[in-house]
Structure formats: structure tokens, C-alpha cells
Amino acid sequence: MTTPIPAFLQPLGEGVYAIDTGFHRDHFDAAYLLVDDGRAAFIDTGTHFAVPRLLAALAALGLARTAVDWVIPTHVHLDHAGGVGTLMQQLPAARALIHPRGVRHLVDPRALWLSASAVYGSEEMAKSYGRVVPVEAARVVESFDEMTVCFGGRTLRLVDTPGHARHHHCVWDAKTRGWFTGDTFGLSYREFDGPNGAWVLPSTTPVQFDPPALAATIDRLMAAEPASLYLTHYGRVEGVPRLARIFREQLVQMVALGERLRDSADRHGGLKAGLWQIHQASLQAEGCPVPLQRAAELLALDIELNAQGMGIWLGRSAASQNGN
């Protein structure tokens, strides 16, 4: 017996469902549920607080918790993977498919929690993330580049996608010709959809931003000629070649901005101001309908975090150049 489809569950066709996790605001953070021949897989989970919504999605679709074969975080940042351990406790047949660089952080999440707390602060961690439940090591499968896994009649392919984070993989679904991109293809909020379609910006969130690796990863994803992308922030987007152009243009400008400000006395402030200028120009070029003041409000958190990530990248690259 099914229950009514909740407002946070969006059918996208071909057995793909987006689940709004409720993180920060509506339509900010998505988890995905894939269903095929009575079996299921989750890609990304949101935080610990999102798990009741994920379980409610199963119930609404008439799926038993034992029908879930895979829980696949794209990477271990907590808005993507914070709920993995909590969810796994409720899914007795599922295995967690995790990038090998991220496994230790979800099996023993203490270092992950401390690292995130250094960025967000303890108050924000308690409010927005709750806690991180360890994943049972015996139920973990490590991914590898070009790995395939199956559930129902569906095959998913995983590829190693560094650039945003070294512990990131993306998931190819041949049935929809779509990539589940986590944060690799950046952020695309529905408020910015305009006459030309969606708009996207790169994500350089701390602490492993690597521009050359990210550019190469985008090229690799585009080589598959995807029909759509499934972004965690937020939802399915189409018109992929155009979005790839917008992404690449901004990435080039962001790297140039960082190089100009490498030795600035107020590098963080300069990065924030420069990022807003880059994104503002891109939005205007794409005919975005959102007033600039509202756009600045919607992007404030991302610009702050991206400036932090770029600062860490600049510090790391300077140390490398100095031989440290």
C-alpha cells in the first residue's frame, strides 16, 4: 500500500526521483532515489536530518526498506553524505558504495566532523548537520574508476572525478544518459532559470579545489554526451553543452582572479568581491530574471565558501611552488 506522494519528492521519469532534503532552504540540496524492477538505490543522502524524508520517499513509492541495494554518496562532504550512516541503519540489504579516499571518513567520521566544524563552527554544525553516524565497515564497498554496479535491470557506472574534491566520483546512468554529478559540475539553483534555461557556477568549497583536475573532469563528463545532469544543488538540468560553456568560462575567470589576488593583504575580501562580479556578469549575459540584490542574497553562502576554498587552493599552490 502506497502513501500520498509528498511535496519534497519529485518524479523525474525513467525511475529517477529527486528528494529535497530540506537543507538550508527549499530546492537547495537534493538526494536521488533510483528505482528499477522493484529494486532501488540512493545517490547522495543529505544530512542526518534528511533521513526521515528518504525513508518517507520509499514508503510513498510502495518500496520496502529491504528493496534498497545501494547507498552511493558522490563524496563525503556532509550535505551529501552526512546521512549515510543513519540511513544504512534502516536499510538492512543495502551496501554503501564510497570513493576509496572517503571510506575512512564515513567509517570513523570524527575527523570529518572536526574538519567541517573548523569551516562552519560548532553551533552551525549542530543546527544544520546534527551528527554523523559511522557506517559499518563490513557493509562498505570501495568504488574504482569505471566500476559498474547493478540493481534491478539497471547498470550504473562510476568514474573518478577530482577537482572539487579528491574523494569524488560521479555516477553515469545509461538509461537516462545522465550524470549524477554531486558538486563536480557545480551549483544550479532553480531560481536562476531564465529564457535560455538553467545557469550554473563552479563550486570551490573547502578544502581540495584543484582547477586543472576539475577542467579535465568536466571534459571527461562531456565526452559521454549526456542528455542531462543530476546536481545535488539542485536538481536535473538539461542543455548540457551550454551549461558546460558557462561553467568553463567562469572557472577560467575564477582562476585568474585567484592568481591576481594571491598576495593581496585582504585576499578573502577580494575573492568574495571578485567572485560576485564574475557570477553577476555571467547571470546578466544569460538573461537571468532574478534581481541582482536577490541573486547576491541567494549566492552569499556559496561565495563565502568558494572564497575560503580558493584561499586554501592558493595557499597550497604557493607552498608547492616553494617546495614545501
Buried (B, 14 or more C-beta within 10 A) or exposed (E): EEEEBBEBBBEBEBBBBBBBBBBEEEBBBBBBBBBBEEBBBBBBBBBBBBBEBBBBBBBBBEBEBEBBBBBBBBBBBBBBBBBBBBBBEBBEBBBBBBBEBBBBBBBEBEEBBEBBBEBBEEEEBEEBBBBBBEBEEEBBBEBEEEBEBEBBEBBBBBBBBBBBBBBBBBBBBEBBBBBBBBBBBBBBBEBBBEEBBBBBBBBBBBBBBBBEBBBBBBEBBBEBEBEBBBBBBBBBBEBBEBBBEBBBBBBEBBBEBBEEBEEEEEBBEBBBBBBBEBBBEBBEEBEBEBEEEEBBEBBEEBBBBBBBBBBBBBEBBEEEEEEE
